[in-house]
Amino acid sequence: MSHDDVLEEVSNFMGSIPPRGNGASIFLGIDPGATGAIAFLHPTGNEKAIAIDIPTTKVVTKKKGKPSYRTQTDLGALWDIFKSFESNFGRLHVVIEQQQPIPRDTALTGFTVGRNFGMWPLFLYSHGISHETVRPVAWKKQMGLIRKDKEAARLKAQKMFPGASLSRKKDHNRAEALLIAECVRSRSIE
């Protein structure tokens, strides 16, 4: 999906949200990985939920004269997406999956995981958006996905959010972002 297509999808989502006066929250779930996703739960129903990939850009590095590429979050494109919510920042309920490196990770992988997770609180705080974090084991337990693979998460999210684009196997990050948001939304309703 191109950047313009993503902005149009988010704009359409925002255009379908009831006026601010009804007090309904807009839940955002974030899977902060390098190929992560952002999910937007609509206050009026799961069929209007959307999930998009986190916008990224390729950064060129050189190793022994050969070009090498690393993927980084495109903060400018990310801000374009969040600008669509600017008048509704008070209604946003943002939840980020808490990530940390695992012992078998290389130093570079550990650094990348930390950077991808750590930039989100800074990005949100700099724009006056509050957030909370949820540990993977907590949301997976609530969603019945402990010891299940990413495909199980994608299939569950497809059933729960029929309007979200989750048709490809690689959409598991979008699915997880939707389930992260739903985990927190369902706790806030109880």
C-alpha positions in Angstrom: 0.0 0.0 0.0 1.4 3.4 -0.9 1.6 6.2 1.6 -1.2 8.1 -0.1 -3.4 4.9 0.1 -2.7 4.6 3.8 -3.5 8.2 4.5 -6.8 7.8 2.5 -7.7 4.7 4.5 -7.0 6.5 7.8 -8.9 9.5 6.6 -11.9 7.4 5.7 -11.7 5.7 9.1 -11.7 9.1 10.8 -14.6 10.4 8.7 -16.7 7.5 9.9 -16.2 8.3 13.6 -19.1 9.8 15.5 -18.7 13.3 16.8 -16.6 13.9 19.9 -19.6 14.5 22.1 -20.5 10.9 22.5 -17.3 10.2 24.4 -16.4 7.0 22.7 -12.7 6.1 22.7 -10.7 5.2 19.7 -8.3 2.3 20.6 -5.0 2.0 18.8 -2.9 -1.1 19.1 0.8 -1.0 18.1 3.0 -3.9 17.3 6.3 -1.9 17.4 8.5 -4.4 15.5 10.6 -3.3 12.5 7.8 -4.7 10.3 5.1 -3.9 12.8 1.7 -2.5 12.5 -0.8 -0.1 13.9 -4.5 -1.0 14.4 -7.4 1.4 14.8 -10.6 0.1 16.6 -13.7 2.0 15.6 -16.0 3.0 18.5 -19.1 1.7 16.8 -18.0 -1.8 15.8 -15.3 -4.3 14.9 -16.3 -4.4 11.2 -14.9 -0.9 10.7 -11.5 -1.6 12.4 -8.4 -1.1 10.2 -4.8 -2.1 10.5 -1.8 -0.8 8.6 1.8 -1.5 8.4 4.1 0.9 10.2 5.6 3.1 7.5 9.3 2.4 7.0 12.2 3.6 4.9 15.3 1.9 3.8 18.6 3.4 5.1 21.7 2.6 3.2 24.8 1.5 5.1 28.1 0.3 3.6 29.9 -2.9 4.6 33.3 -3.3 2.9 32.2 -1.2 0.0 29.0 -3.0 -0.7 25.7 -1.2 0.0 23.6 -2.7 2.7 20.1 -1.7 3.7 18.4 -1.4 7.1 14.7 -0.7 7.6 13.7 2.1 9.9 10.4 3.7 10.9 9.6 6.6 8.7 8.7 9.2 11.4 7.5 11.8 8.8 5.0 9.3 7.3 4.0 8.2 10.8 3.3 11.7 11.8 1.2 12.2 8.6 -1.0 9.3 9.9 -1.3 10.6 13.4 -2.1 14.1 12.1 -5.5 12.7 11.0 -6.3 12.2 14.7 -5.1 15.6 15.9 -8.5 16.9 16.8 -9.3 13.6 18.6 -6.1 13.0 20.6 -8.1 13.2 23.8 -10.2 10.2 22.6 -7.2 8.0 21.7 -6.4 5.1 23.9 -3.0 3.9 22.6 -1.5 0.6 23.7 1.9 -0.6 22.7 3.1 -4.2 23.0 6.1 -4.1 25.4 9.1 -5.6 23.7 12.5 -6.6 24.9 15.4 -8.6 23.4 15.6 -12.3 24.2 18.9 -13.9 25.2 19.6 -15.5 21.9 19.4 -12.2 20.0 22.6 -10.6 18.6 23.7 -7.2 19.9 22.3 -5.5 16.7 19.0 -7.3 17.1 18.7 -6.3 20.7 19.5 -2.7 19.8 16.9 -2.7 17.0 14.2 -4.1 19.3 15.0 -1.5 21.9 15.0 1.3 19.3 11.7 0.2 17.7 9.9 -0.1 21.0 11.6 2.9 22.7 10.8 5.4 20.0 7.0 5.0 20.4 6.7 6.5 23.9 8.9 9.4 22.8 6.9 9.9 19.6 3.6 9.8 21.4 4.7 12.0 24.3 6.1 14.6 22.0 2.7 15.0 20.5 0.8 14.9 23.8 -0.7 11.5 23.3 -0.8 9.2 26.4 -0.3 5.5 26.1 0.1 2.3 28.0 2.1 -0.9 27.4 1.0 -4.5 27.5 3.2 -7.5 27.8 2.9 -10.1 25.0 2.0 -12.9 27.4 -0.8 -10.8 28.9 -2.6 -10.0 25.7 -2.0 -13.5 24.2 -3.4 -15.1 27.4 -6.5 -12.9 27.2 -7.0 -13.8 23.5 -6.4 -17.5 24.0 -3.2 -17.5 22.0 -0.6 -18.8 24.5 1.7 -21.3 22.7 0.0 -20.5 19.4 1.8 -19.3 16.3 1.3 -16.0 14.5 -1.0 -17.6 12.0 -3.4 -18.4 14.8 -3.4 -14.8 15.7 -4.1 -13.8 12.1 -7.0 -16.2 11.8 -8.5 -15.1 15.1 -8.3 -11.4 14.1 -9.8 -12.1 10.7 -12.9 -13.5 12.5 -13.1 -10.7 15.0 -12.4 -7.8 12.5 -13.9 -8.8 9.2 -13.3 -5.4 7.6 -9.5 -5.3 8.3 -7.1 -6.2 5.6 -5.6 -9.5 6.9 -5.7 -11.7 3.8 -1.9 -12.3 3.5 0.1 -14.6 5.7 2.5 -11.7 6.4 -0.4 -9.7 7.8 0.2 -11.3 11.2 1.6 -8.1 12.6 -1.6 -6.2 11.6 -3.6 -9.0 13.3 -1.5 -8.8 16.5 -1.9 -5.0 16.6 -5.7 -5.5 16.4 -5.7 -8.1 19.1 -3.5 -5.9 21.3 -6.0 -3.0 21.0 -8.9 -5.4 21.6 -7.3 -6.8 24.7 -7.2 -3.4 26.3 -10.6 -2.3 25.0 -12.3 -5.4 26.4 -10.6 -4.8 29.8 -11.8 -1.2 29.9 -15.4 -2.3 29.2 -15.5 -4.9 32.0 
